[in-house]
Amino acid sequence: MASASVTTTGQPQWLDAKTQSLMDRSIAREKALSTILMTYILTGLAFMLLPGTFLGVWNLIFISKLQAAQSVAPGWIQAHGHAQIFGWVATFILGIGFYSIPKLRKMQPFPLWRAWACWALWTTGVLLRWGVTIQPWHWRALLPLSAVLELAAFALFFFTIGPAHASLKNEKMAWDTWVYVVIAATAGLLLTLLLQVLETFSLALSGASPAFPHLFDQRYLVVATWGFLVPMVWGFSARWVTVFLGLRPLRSSLLALAAAANSLGVLAALFGAFALAADALLAGAICAGTALRIFEPSVKMPKVVRVHSSFPYFVRAAFVWLAIAALLGIWASRNLAGSAGILGASRHALTVGFVAAMVFGVGQRILPSFCGMRVLASPRLMFAGLALLMAGCTLRVGSEILAYQNFAAWAWKLLPVSAVVEMTAVTLFALNLAWTFLRPPVVAPSPLTQFVE
């Protein structure tokens, strides 16, 4: 017998006891998923601020003071990079993946303990890798252990939401082009983690320090950045950014071509063909921007409600930085022996100008909704963080080329300035998200709530 009731969402409905119980369990699961996602996001922010950005600023101050790129131990540089790529961005991606992919693909609910176990394994592995690279205490045992923990976390993540769990009810969405690109990025992450396991065991057996050798590190970083981060951003951009910016429909075949060219470039770099790799990566970047129609005018009003209205401009600026990174990579590949500044500038343009800017922009657009239907605390802080990030990246890329390549001695003084500007930007980003999570949701989380506006 049906009875009048009020659901936990505050909406009165006529529900029998069984339906009401199912609704309550679904809402409780939604709240639990939001808590998991917030845990991943806050963990990523902690890695971004302390082991990542703060250490990067410290390194750059020493480099600027001594006016020598080699004045800081390679292990400290690698620890900074690992904290940023894996501690920050990859942690965000894992959390968003656990929350969003099962919803997008209409999967059956997975056991929540897997998400918590993945978080524990991943966080421990990343923190251990950072720590033993900075302070090599028992590193021959702990360095390979850190790599194994990260690989185990990825395996648990993939086993939980991988392609084997696609729903036949939503087969078309499950295999849209953006999903293939995300799968390619996931393969890039797997390759990165496998390379890391092999190299850490090799170093443990016969290495002199926990720092990766220079040549291996250059190849490894191409796989980690272009092989994992770049196609992951492309894939989720195809799913969300074209809608948020009000663009025309995706050119699916061109995005697939971009992913293929990018994969070719990554594999070429892995085998030491850096000139071919640079050309292929530029071709992929151009194809991706064209496929996503990033630089075409919007045909619908951009979805900027509750975020800063400048959001679409910063997304387009991020893709400009992607092209700059690829062009600088071509320049560096033609003179590998004497292009440390150009190569470093290319990598910074990619990781900060493109990846970080997309995380700052899209992250503040979707994460408040995902984390319990909240509203971004301050659109003004969003604008300030993005503006400072772009200014700091411009200073860093320009001064790194001028200083490291011995084009202008005065540029060494700009390096720490760029670092402080970027540190301020990431601090504002972290404060805005933390403030957002502390605020109450605008509506109670519900499985019936629209997934993304």
VOTIPA-161711 format. One record per residue (C-alpha): residue number from 1; residue in three letters; x, y, z. Coordinates in steps of 0.2 Angstrom, whole numbers, plus 5000, padded with zeros to 4 digits. Layout:
<sites>
   logu   torlum     px     py     pz
    NUM      Ala      X      Y      Z
...
</sites>
This chain:
<sites>
   logu   torlum     px     py     pz
      1      Met   5000   5000   5000
      2      Ala   5007   5017   4995
      3      Ser   5009   5030   5007
      4      Ala   5014   5049   5006
      5      Ser   5032   5052   5011
      6      Val   5045   5064   5009
      7      Thr   5062   5058   5002
      8      Thr   5079   5063   5009
      9      Thr   5080   5075   4994
     10      Gly   5066   5085   5002
     11      Gln   5054   5081   4987
     12      Pro   5037   5073   4993
     13      Gln   5033   5058   4982
     14      Trp   5021   5043   4983
     15      Leu   5032   5028   4987
     16      Asp   5030   5011   4994
     17      Ala   5042   5005   5007
     18      Lys   5053   4995   4995
     19      Thr   5055   5010   4983
     20      Gln   5059   5022   4997
     21      Ser   5072   5010   5004
     22      Leu   5080   5009   4987
     23      Met   5080   5028   4986
     24      Asp   5088   5030   5003
     25      Arg   5102   5017   4998
     26      Ser   5105   5026   4982
     27      Ile   5106   5043   4990
     28      Ala   5118   5036   5004
     29      Arg   5129   5029   4990
     30      Glu   5129   5045   4981
     31      Lys   5135   5054   4997
     32      Ala   5148   5041   5000
     33      Leu   5155   5043   4982
     34      Ser   5156   5062   4984
     35      Thr   5166   5059   5000
     36      Ile   5178   5048   4991
     37      Leu   5180   5060   4977
     38      Met   5183   5074   4990
     39      Thr   5196   5064   4998
     40      Tyr   5205   5061   4982
     41      Ile   5204   5080   4977
     42      Leu   5210   5086   4994
     43      Thr   5225   5073   4993
     44      Gly   5229   5079   4976
     45      Leu   5229   5097   4982
     46      Ala   5241   5093   4997
     47      Phe   5253   5085   4984
     48      Met   5251   5100   4973
     49      Leu   5255   5113   4986
     50      Leu   5269   5105   4997
     51      Pro   5279   5091   4989
     52      Gly   5275   5098   4971
     53      Thr   5274   5117   4970
     54      Phe   5284   5122   4986
     55      Leu   5298   5110   4981
     56      Gly   5298   5117   4964
     57      Val   5300   5135   4970
     58      Trp   5314   5130   4982
     59      Asn   5323   5121   4967
     60      Leu   5321   5136   4956
     61      Ile   5328   5148   4969
     62      Phe   5344   5138   4970
     63      Ile   5345   5137   4952
     64      Ser   5343   5156   4949
     65      Lys   5355   5160   4963
     66      Leu   5369   5149   4956
     67      Gln   5364   5153   4938
     68      Ala   5366   5134   4934
     69      Ala   5353   5122   4929
     70      Gln   5364   5108   4937
     71      Ser   5365   5116   4954
     72      Val   5350   5106   4960
     73      Ala   5352   5087   4962
     74      Pro   5342   5077   4949
     75      Gly   5332   5068   4962
     76      Trp   5325   5084   4969
     77      Ile   5319   5089   4952
     78      Gln   5312   5072   4949
     79      Ala   5303   5072   4966
     80      His   5295   5088   4961
     81      Gly   5289   5082   4945
     82      His   5282   5065   4952
     83      Ala   5272   5075   4965
     84      Gln   5264   5086   4952
     85      Ile   5260   5073   4939
     86      Phe   5256   5058   4950
     87      Gly   5252   5066   4967
     88      Trp   5241   5080   4960
     89      Val   5234   5077   4943
     90      Ala   5234   5058   4942
     91      Thr   5226   5058   4960
     92      Phe   5212   5070   4953
     93      Ile   5210   5059   4938
     94      Leu   5208   5043   4948
     95      Gly   5195   5051   4960
     96      Ile   5185   5058   4945
     97      Gly   5186   5041   4936
     98      Phe   5179   5032   4951
     99      Tyr   5165   5045   4953
    100      Ser   5160   5049   4935
    101      Ile   5164   5034   4923
    102      Pro   5152   5022   4931
    103      Lys   5139   5035   4929
    104      Leu   5143   5039   4911
    105      Arg   5143   5021   4906
    106      Lys   5128   5016   4917
    107      Met   5139   5002   4926
    108      Gln   5133   4992   4940
    109      Pro   5138   4999   4957
    110      Phe   5156   4993   4962
    111      Pro   5161   4990   4980
    112      Leu   5166   5006   4988
    113      Trp   5181   4998   4997
    114      Arg   5190   4997   4981
    115      Ala   5191   5016   4979
    116      Trp   5197   5018   4997
    117      Ala   5210   5004   4994
    118      Cys   5216   5012   4978
    119      Trp   5218   5029   4987
    120      Ala   5228   5021   5001
    121      Leu   5240   5011   4989
    122      Trp   5242   5026   4977
    123      Thr   5245   5039   4991
    124      Thr   5257   5028   5000
    125      Gly   5266   5024   4984
    126      Val   5268   5042   4978
    127      Leu   5273   5049   4995
    128      Leu   5286   5035   4997
    129      Arg   5293   5039   4980
    130      Trp   5294   5057   4984
    131      Gly   5302   5054   5001
    132      Val   5316   5042   4996
    133      Thr   5320   5052   4981
    134      Ile   5323   5067   4992
    135      Gln   5331   5058   5007
    136      Pro   5338   5041   5000
    137      Trp   5335   5031   5016
    138      His   5334   5012   5012
    139      Trp   5330   5017   4995
    140      Arg   5335   5001   4987
    141      Ala   5320   4993   4995
    142      Leu   5308   5007   4996
    143      Leu   5310   5014   4978
    144      Pro   5304   4998   4969
    145      Leu   5291   4996   4983
    146      Ser   5284   5013   4979
    147      Ala   5283   5009   4960
    148      Val   5274   4992   4964
    149      Leu   5261   5001   4975
    150      Glu   5257   5014   4962
    151      Leu   5255   4999   4949
    152      Ala   5244   4990   4961
    153      Ala   5233   5005   4964
    154      Phe   5231   5007   4945
    155      Ala   5227   4988   4943
    156      Leu   5213   4990   4956
    157      Phe   5206   5005   4947
    158      Phe   5206   4997   4930
    159      Phe   5199   4981   4937
    160      Thr   5185   4991   4945
    161      Ile   5179   5002   4930
    162      Gly   5189   4996   4915
    163      Pro   5181   4992   4898
    164      Ala   5176   4974   4904
    165      His   5162   4982   4914
    166      Ala   5154   4991   4899
    167      Ser   5135   4991   4900
    168      Leu   5125   4984   4885
    169      Lys   5111   4996   4889
    170      Asn   5123   5011   4885
    171      Glu   5134   5003   4872
    172      Lys   5134   5018   4861
    173      Met   5140   5030   4874
    174      Ala   5152   5018   4881
    175      Trp   5162   5017   4865
    176      Asp   5161   5035   4859
    177      Thr   5177   5042   4852
    178      Trp   5181   5051   4868
    179      Val   5181   5035   4877
    180      Tyr   5194   5028   4865
    181      Val   5205   5043   4869
    182      Val   5203   5040   4887
    183      Ile   5207   5022   4885
    184      Ala   5223   5027   4875
    185      Ala   5228   5039   4890
    186      Thr   5225   5025   4902
    187      Ala   5236   5014   4892
    188      Gly   5249   5028   4893
    189      Leu   5248   5028   4912
    190      Leu   5250   5009   4912
    191      Leu   5265   5010   4901
    192      Thr   5272   5024   4912
    193      Leu   5270   5014   4928
    194      Leu   5277   4998   4920
    195      Leu   5293   5008   4915
    196      Gln   5294   5015   4932
    197      Val   5293   4997   4940
    198      Leu   5307   4991   4928
    199      Glu   5318   5006   4931
    200      Thr   5316   5006   4950
    201      Phe   5321   4988   4951
    202      Ser   5336   4991   4940
    203      Leu   5342   5005   4950
    204      Ala   5339   4995   4966
    205      Leu   5350   4981   4959
    206      Ser   5364   4992   4951
    207      Gly   5361   5010   4953
    208      Ala   5371   5023   4962
    209      Ser   5356   5034   4968
    210      Pro   5337   5033   4967
    211      Ala   5337   5047   4953
    212      Phe   5332   5041   4936
    213      Pro   5347   5042   4923
    214      His   5345   5057   4912
    215      Leu   5341   5049   4895
    216      Phe   5329   5037   4903
    217      Asp   5320   5051   4912
    218      Gln   5318   5061   4896
    219      Arg   5309   5046   4887
    220      Tyr   5299   5042   4903
    221      Leu   5293   5060   4905
    222      Val   5287   5060   4887
    223      Val   5277   5045   4890
    224      Ala   5270   5052   4907
    225      Thr   5265   5069   4900
    226      Trp   5261   5066   4881
    227      Gly   5256   5048   4883
    228      Phe   5245   5050   4898
    229      Leu   5241   5068   4903
    230      Val   5238   5075   4886
    231      Pro   5226   5062   4879
    232      Met   5217   5061   4895
    233      Val   5213   5080   4894
    234      Trp   5208   5078   4876
    235      Gly   5196   5064   4880
    236      Phe   5187   5073   4894
    237      Ser   5187   5089   4884
    238      Ala   5178   5080   4871
    239      Arg   5165   5074   4884
    240      Trp   5163   5091   4893
    241      Val   5172   5106   4886
    242      Thr   5163   5107   4870
    243      Val   5147   5107   4879
    244      Phe   5153   5120   4892
    245      Leu   5160   5131   4878
    246      Gly   5144   5129   4867
    247      Leu   5154   5123   4852
    248      Arg   5148   5114   4837
    249      Pro   5149   5094   4838
    250      Leu   5166   5086   4839
    251      Arg   5175   5080   4824
    252      Ser   5176   5062   4830
    253      Ser   5187   5055   4816
    254      Leu   5200   5070   4818
    255      Leu   5201   5067   4836
    256      Ala   5205   5049   4833
    257      Leu   5218   5054   4821
    258      Ala   5225   5066   4834
    259      Ala   5226   5051   4847
    260      Ala   5235   5041   4834
    261      Ala   5248   5054   4829
    262      Asn   5251   5057   4848
    263      Ser   5253   5039   4851
    264      Leu   5266   5038   4837
    265      Gly   5275   5052   4844
    266      Val   5276   5044   4861
    267      Leu   5282   5028   4855
    268      Ala   5295   5037   4844
    269      Ala   5302   5046   4859
    270      Leu   5302   5030   4869
    271      Phe   5314   5022   4856
    272      Gly   5325   5038   4855
    273      Ala   5318   5045   4839
    274      Phe   5315   5063   4846
    275      Ala   5314   5072   4830
    276      Leu   5300   5061   4823
    277      Ala   5292   5061   4840
    278      Ala   5291   5080   4841
    279      Asp   5284   5082   4823
    280      Ala   5271   5069   4827
    281      Leu   5266   5077   4844
    282      Leu   5264   5094   4835
    283      Ala   5253   5086   4822
    284      Gly   5242   5078   4836
    285      Ala   5240   5094   4845
    286      Ile   5234   5103   4829
    287      Cys   5222   5089   4825
    288      Ala   5215   5089   4843
    289      Gly   5212   5107   4844
    290      Thr   5203   5107   4827
    291      Ala   5193   5091   4831
    292      Leu   5187   5099   4847
    293      Arg   5184   5116   4838
    294      Ile   5192   5125   4852
    295      Phe   5196   5141   4842
    296      Glu   5179   5141   4833
    297      Pro   5166   5154   4839
    298      Ser   5153   5147   4851
    299      Val   5136   5143   4843
    300      Lys   5127   5142   4860
    301      Met   5129   5152   4876
    302      Pro   5144   5145   4886
    303      Lys   5139   5137   4902
    304      Val   5148   5149   4914
    305      Val   5134   5150   4928
    306      Arg   5142   5149   4945
    307      Val   5160   5151   4938
    308      His   5169   5166   4931
    309      Ser   5164   5171   4914
    310      Ser   5182   5171   4908
    311      Phe   5182   5152   4909
    312      Pro   5181   5149   4890
    313      Tyr   5195   5161   4886
    314      Phe   5207   5152   4898
    315      Val   5202   5135   4890
    316      Arg   5207   5142   4873
    317      Ala   5223   5149   4880
    318      Ala   5227   5132   4887
    319      Phe   5227   5125   4869
    320      Val   5238   5139   4863
    321      Trp   5250   5133   4876
    322      Leu   5249   5115   4870
    323      Ala   5254   5121   4853
    324      Ile   5268   5131   4860
    325      Ala   5274   5116   4870
    326      Ala   5274   5106   4854
    327      Leu   5284   5119   4844
    328      Leu   5297   5121   4857
    329      Gly   5299   5102   4857
    330      Ile   5303   5103   4839
    331      Trp   5316   5116   4842
    332      Ala   5324   5106   4856
    333      Ser   5324   5090   4846
    334      Arg   5335   5098   4832
    335      Asn   5348   5101   4845
    336      Leu   5346   5089   4860
    337      Ala   5364   5092   4866
    338      Gly   5362   5110   4870
    339      Ser   5344   5113   4872
    340      Ala   5341   5110   4891
    341      Gly   5332   5127   4893
    342      Ile   5321   5125   4877
    343      Leu   5316   5107   4882
    344      Gly   5312   5113   4900
    345      Ala   5302   5127   4893
    346      Ser   5292   5115   4882
    347      Arg   5289   5104   4897
    348      His   5283   5118   4908
    349      Ala   5272   5125   4894
    350      Leu   5264   5108   4893
    351      Thr   5262   5104   4911
    352      Val   5257   5121   4918
    353      Gly   5251   5131   4903
    354      Phe   5240   5117   4896
    355      Val   5237   5103   4909
    356      Ala   5237   5114   4925
    357      Ala   5226   5127   4916
    358      Met   5213   5114   4911
    359      Val   5213   5107   4928
    360      Phe   5211   5124   4936
    361      Gly   5197   5129   4923
    362      Val   5187   5113   4920
    363      Gly   5190   5106   4938
    364      Gln   5182   5122   4946
    365      Arg   5168   5119   4934
    366      Ile   5163   5101   4937
    367      Leu   5171   5096   4954
    368      Pro   5159   5107   4965
    369      Ser   5144   5098   4957
    370      Phe   5152   5081   4959
    371      Cys   5156   5083   4977
    372      Gly   5139   5084   4984
    373      Met   5130   5097   4973
    374      Arg   5140   5111   4979
    375      Val   5143   5128   4971
    376      Leu   5161   5136   4968
    377      Ala   5165   5147   4983
    378      Ser   5172   5161   4973
    379      Pro   5172   5164   4954
    380      Arg   5184   5179   4957
    381      Leu   5197   5168   4965
    382      Met   5195   5156   4950
    383      Phe   5199   5171   4939
    384      Ala   5214   5177   4949
    385      Gly   5221   5159   4950
    386      Leu   5220   5156   4931
    387      Ala   5227   5174   4927
    388      Leu   5242   5172   4939
    389      Leu   5245   5154   4932
    390      Met   5245   5161   4914
    391      Ala   5257   5176   4919
    392      Gly   5268   5164   4929
    393      Cys   5269   5152   4915
    394      Thr   5273   5166   4902
    395      Leu   5287   5172   4914
    396      Arg   5294   5155   4917
    397      Val   5294   5149   4899
    398      Gly   5302   5165   4892
    399      Ser   5315   5167   4906
    400      Glu   5320   5148   4906
    401      Ile   5324   5149   4887
    402      Leu   5334   5166   4889
    403      Ala   5343   5160   4905
    404      Tyr   5347   5142   4902
    405      Gln   5352   5145   4884
    406      Asn   5363   5160   4889
    407      Phe   5354   5172   4879
    408      Ala   5351   5185   4893
    409      Ala   5359   5184   4910
    410      Trp   5346   5196   4918
    411      Ala   5333   5182   4914
    412      Trp   5340   5172   4929
    413      Lys   5332   5185   4941
    414      Leu   5315   5181   4933
    415      Leu   5315   5163   4937
    416      Pro   5311   5164   4955
    417      Val   5298   5178   4952
    418      Ser   5289   5166   4940
    419      Ala   5289   5152   4953
    420      Val   5282   5163   4966
    421      Val   5268   5169   4954
    422      Glu   5263   5151   4950
    423      Met   5264   5146   4968
    424      Thr   5252   5160   4972
    425      Ala   5240   5154   4958
    426      Val   5240   5136   4964
    427      Thr   5237   5142   4982
    428      Leu   5222   5151   4977
    429      Phe   5215   5136   4967
    430      Ala   5218   5125   4982
    431      Leu   5209   5138   4994
    432      Asn   5194   5140   4982
    433      Leu   5191   5121   4981
    434      Ala   5194   5118   5000
    435      Trp   5182   5133   5004
    436      Thr   5169   5126   4992
    437      Phe   5170   5109   5000
    438      Leu   5167   5117   5017
    439      Arg   5151   5125   5012
    440      Pro   5135   5115   5012
    441      Pro   5128   5109   4996
    442      Val   5114   5119   4987
    443      Val   5103   5103   4986
    444      Ala   5105   5086   4994
    445      Pro   5114   5074   4984
    446      Ser   5102   5063   4974
    447      Pro   5104   5049   4960
    448      Leu   5090   5058   4951
    449      Thr   5100   5075   4950
    450      Gln   5106   5079   4933
    451      Phe   5124   5073   4932
    452      Val   5132   5088   4923
    453      Glu   5122   5104   4918
</sites>
